[in-house]
Amino acid sequence: MKKTTIRIYAFILAITIIAGILASITNVKVAKASEGEKVAYLTFDDGPSKNTEKVLDILKSEGVHATFFVIKPIYEEDVRFMKRAYEEGNAIGNHTYEHDFQKVYSSEKTFWDNFNKDQELIESITGSPSKLFRFPGGSKNSVVRKRNGKQFNIKLANELEKKGIHYFNWDVDSGDGMTDHASAASIYNNVMKQIKGKDKAIILMHDAKGKKTTVEALPRIIKSLKEQGYTFDTLENYNK
């Protein structure tokens, strides 16, 4: 009888321990679950410029980070803005050095010359070349298709991937790229309209010299996205 009682207690103890382990495993899974998480990836092309500094001021005050796809600096102070962006936790991506469609896409050689020169610029600021890239005009832009055929960028994209470089287009276009005269209201409305229904969105904006209204629209965009439950991250963490 005594042995039977001991066995019963041992069985109950074992069940209790197993149940505790299973519960802890379940809790870990729940804690790591990211279904329904909403993340906005703010991206800024064609900087650095004085507008980059203004964008950085806004990002810092709002406690969010973004990804900057940079081209050659025009002024010496532009390099300082680029350095600040990196030091404040933002990601720096390659957007080709010259960003001149006719030059960049004139041949594979000129593309890689531009790409490598921009990598050298980025490395001089961050200490290492970037793993992030955005094609000028996007990977499927009409200029390249008309001039070189659709296989041109496909080949370049494949080569980038082989080098461990991740290229990014966008899900949401703010509409500030084609003109310096887009109103802050239209930029805001474009973002809010296109992001509907997206839990994960890469937002295209620009911080070049003439993009004053983008700077004006940015605080409202960030505020509205926060209200909708979005968090913000850089493209370095996009696939993590």
C-alpha positions as CSV (number, residue, x, y, z in Angstrom):
1,M,0.0,0.0,0.0
2,K,2.9,2.3,0.9
3,K,4.6,1.6,-2.4
4,T,1.3,2.3,-4.3
5,T,0.9,5.7,-2.5
6,I,4.5,6.7,-3.4
7,R,3.9,5.8,-7.1
8,I,0.7,7.8,-7.2
9,Y,2.5,10.9,-5.7
10,A,5.4,10.4,-8.1
11,F,2.9,10.2,-11.0
12,I,1.1,13.4,-9.9
13,L,4.4,15.2,-9.5
14,A,5.6,14.2,-13.0
15,I,2.3,15.4,-14.5
16,T,2.6,18.7,-12.7
17,I,6.2,19.2,-13.9
18,I,5.3,18.3,-17.5
19,A,2.3,20.7,-17.4
20,G,4.5,23.4,-16.1
21,I,7.0,22.9,-19.0
22,L,4.2,22.9,-21.6
23,A,2.7,26.1,-20.1
24,S,6.0,27.8,-20.2
25,I,6.6,26.8,-23.8
26,T,3.1,28.0,-24.7
27,N,3.8,31.4,-23.1
28,V,7.1,31.7,-25.0
29,K,5.3,31.2,-28.3
30,V,2.6,33.7,-27.4
31,A,5.3,36.3,-26.4
32,K,7.1,35.8,-29.8
33,A,4.0,35.8,-31.9
34,S,4.0,38.7,-34.4
35,E,0.8,38.1,-36.3
36,G,-1.2,41.3,-36.7
37,E,1.9,43.4,-35.9
38,K,1.8,46.6,-38.0
39,V,5.2,48.0,-39.1
40,A,5.9,51.0,-41.3
41,Y,9.3,51.4,-42.9
42,L,9.8,55.1,-43.7
43,T,12.3,55.5,-46.6
44,F,13.9,58.7,-48.0
45,D,15.6,58.8,-51.4
46,D,18.0,61.2,-53.1
47,G,19.5,62.9,-50.0
48,P,21.5,64.0,-48.2
49,S,20.5,67.7,-48.1
50,K,19.4,70.3,-45.6
51,N,16.0,68.6,-45.7
52,T,17.7,65.5,-44.3
53,E,18.6,67.5,-41.2
54,K,14.9,68.5,-40.8
55,V,13.7,65.0,-41.3
56,L,16.2,63.8,-38.7
57,D,14.9,66.4,-36.2
58,I,11.4,65.0,-36.7
59,L,12.4,61.4,-36.4
60,K,14.3,62.1,-33.2
61,S,11.5,64.0,-31.6
62,E,9.0,61.2,-32.5
63,G,11.3,58.4,-31.4
64,V,11.3,56.6,-34.7
65,H,13.9,55.5,-37.3
66,A,14.0,55.4,-41.1
67,T,16.1,54.2,-44.0
68,F,17.9,56.7,-46.2
69,F,18.9,55.8,-49.7
70,V,21.7,58.2,-50.5
71,I,23.4,59.6,-53.5
72,K,26.4,61.9,-53.9
73,P,26.5,64.8,-51.5
74,I,26.3,68.2,-53.1
75,Y,27.7,70.3,-50.3
76,E,30.2,69.4,-47.6
77,E,27.6,69.8,-44.8
78,D,25.5,67.1,-46.5
79,V,28.1,64.5,-45.4
80,R,27.5,65.7,-41.8
81,F,23.7,65.0,-42.2
82,M,24.4,61.6,-43.5
83,K,26.7,60.8,-40.6
84,R,24.1,62.1,-38.1
85,A,21.5,59.8,-39.7
86,Y,23.7,56.8,-39.1
87,E,24.7,57.8,-35.6
88,E,21.1,58.2,-34.5
89,G,20.2,54.6,-35.5
90,N,18.9,55.1,-39.0
91,A,19.8,52.8,-41.9
92,I,21.8,54.0,-44.9
93,G,21.2,52.4,-48.3
94,N,22.8,52.7,-51.7
95,H,20.9,54.6,-54.4
96,T,23.8,54.9,-56.9
97,Y,26.2,57.8,-56.7
98,E,25.0,60.0,-59.6
99,H,21.3,58.9,-59.8
100,D,21.3,60.0,-63.4
101,F,19.2,57.5,-65.3
102,Q,20.9,58.1,-68.6
103,K,24.3,57.4,-67.1
104,V,23.5,54.8,-64.5
105,Y,21.6,52.6,-66.9
106,S,23.7,53.2,-70.0
107,S,25.5,49.9,-69.4
108,E,26.2,47.3,-66.8
109,K,29.6,48.8,-66.3
110,T,28.3,52.3,-65.6
111,F,25.8,50.9,-63.2
112,W,28.4,49.0,-61.2
113,D,30.7,52.0,-61.3
114,N,28.0,54.1,-59.8
115,F,27.0,51.4,-57.3
116,N,30.6,50.9,-56.1
117,K,31.3,54.6,-55.8
118,D,28.2,55.0,-53.6
119,Q,29.4,52.0,-51.5
120,E,32.7,53.8,-50.9
121,L,30.9,56.9,-49.8
122,I,28.7,54.9,-47.4
123,E,31.7,53.0,-46.0
124,S,33.5,56.3,-45.4
125,I,30.6,57.3,-43.1
126,T,29.5,54.0,-41.5
127,G,32.6,51.9,-41.6
128,S,31.1,49.3,-43.9
129,P,29.4,49.1,-47.3
130,S,25.6,48.9,-47.2
131,K,23.6,45.7,-47.7
132,L,20.5,47.8,-48.8
133,F,19.9,49.1,-52.3
134,R,17.2,50.9,-54.2
135,F,17.3,51.2,-58.0
136,P,16.8,54.8,-59.2
137,G,13.2,54.8,-60.3
138,G,12.6,51.3,-58.8
139,S,13.6,47.9,-60.2
140,K,10.9,48.0,-62.9
141,N,11.1,51.6,-64.1
142,S,10.0,52.4,-67.7
143,V,13.3,54.2,-68.6
144,V,15.3,51.0,-68.3
145,R,12.6,48.9,-70.0
146,K,12.5,51.2,-73.1
147,R,16.3,51.6,-73.3
148,N,17.7,48.2,-72.3
149,G,14.7,45.8,-72.1
150,K,13.2,44.3,-69.0
151,Q,16.0,41.7,-68.6
152,F,18.5,44.4,-67.8
153,N,17.4,45.1,-64.3
154,I,16.5,41.5,-63.7
155,K,20.2,40.6,-64.3
156,L,21.4,43.4,-62.1
157,A,19.0,42.3,-59.3
158,N,20.3,38.8,-59.5
159,E,23.9,40.0,-59.3
160,L,23.0,42.1,-56.3
161,E,21.4,39.2,-54.5
162,K,24.5,37.1,-55.2
163,K,26.6,39.8,-53.5
164,G,24.3,39.7,-50.4
165,I,22.7,43.0,-51.3
166,H,19.0,43.3,-50.7
167,Y,17.1,45.7,-53.1
168,F,13.8,47.3,-52.1
169,N,11.0,48.9,-54.0
170,W,8.0,50.3,-52.1
171,D,4.4,49.5,-51.2
172,V,3.3,53.1,-50.6
173,D,4.2,56.0,-52.8
174,S,3.9,59.4,-51.1
175,G,3.8,61.1,-54.5
176,D,6.6,63.6,-53.7
177,G,9.1,62.1,-56.2
178,M,7.9,63.6,-59.5
179,T,7.7,67.2,-58.4
180,D,8.9,69.6,-55.8
181,H,5.4,71.2,-55.7
182,A,3.3,68.4,-54.2
183,S,1.3,69.8,-51.3
184,A,1.9,68.5,-47.8
185,A,-1.8,67.5,-47.7
186,S,-1.5,65.4,-50.9
187,I,1.6,63.7,-49.6
188,Y,-0.2,62.8,-46.4
189,N,-3.3,61.7,-48.2
190,N,-1.4,59.5,-50.6
191,V,0.3,57.7,-47.7
192,M,-2.9,57.2,-45.7
193,K,-4.9,56.0,-48.7
194,Q,-2.3,53.5,-49.9
195,I,-1.4,52.0,-46.5
196,K,-4.9,50.9,-45.8
197,G,-5.1,47.1,-45.3
198,K,-1.3,46.7,-45.1
199,D,0.3,45.4,-41.9
200,K,3.8,45.8,-43.3
201,A,4.5,48.8,-45.6
202,I,7.6,50.4,-47.2
203,I,6.8,54.1,-47.7
204,L,8.6,56.0,-50.4
205,M,9.5,59.6,-49.7
206,H,12.3,62.0,-50.6
207,D,14.7,64.2,-48.7
208,A,16.4,66.0,-51.6
209,K,16.9,69.7,-51.7
210,G,13.5,70.7,-53.0
211,K,11.3,68.4,-50.8
212,K,10.1,71.1,-48.3
213,T,6.5,69.8,-48.3
214,T,7.7,66.3,-47.5
215,V,9.2,67.6,-44.3
216,E,6.0,69.5,-43.6
217,A,3.9,66.3,-44.1
218,L,6.1,64.0,-42.1
219,P,5.0,64.8,-38.5
220,R,1.3,64.3,-39.4
221,I,2.1,61.0,-41.2
222,I,4.0,59.6,-38.2
223,K,1.3,60.7,-35.8
224,S,-1.5,59.1,-37.8
225,L,0.4,55.9,-38.3
226,K,1.0,55.6,-34.6
227,E,-2.7,56.2,-33.9
228,Q,-3.4,53.3,-36.3
229,G,-1.1,51.0,-34.3
230,Y,2.0,51.1,-36.5
231,T,5.5,50.8,-35.1
232,F,8.5,51.9,-37.1
233,D,11.7,50.2,-38.2
234,T,14.5,50.3,-40.7
235,L,14.8,48.0,-43.7
236,E,17.8,46.3,-42.1
237,N,15.2,44.4,-40.0
238,Y,12.6,43.9,-42.8
239,N,13.1,40.1,-43.1
240,K,13.9,39.4,-39.5
